[in-house]
Amino acid sequence: MPGVSQPRPVATLWQLAWDDDRLSCVVYRNTDGLQMRLESPTAIILSEPFDLQPGAIARMHALRESLKRRGWRES
């Protein structure tokens, strides 16, 4: 589609690993603004608009901590 740009990564908030599996929480920018994605190397698991508000950042931090309690580790 003409005029539609691909999202560009702005920042990686965190990366976790479990054996050979990897998860990343990445903020992207496109023409609509910022977008947060939880993604593996092969798939986008979750994608939602992202504003740099404390609540959104706290939610991503809580998700990371929850995954770490389940056995994921910082990579």
Secondary structure, 3 states (H helix, E strand, C coil): CCCCCCCEEEEEEEEEEECCEEEEEEEEEECCEEEEEEECCCCEEEEEECCCCHHHHHHHHHHHHHHHHCCCEEC
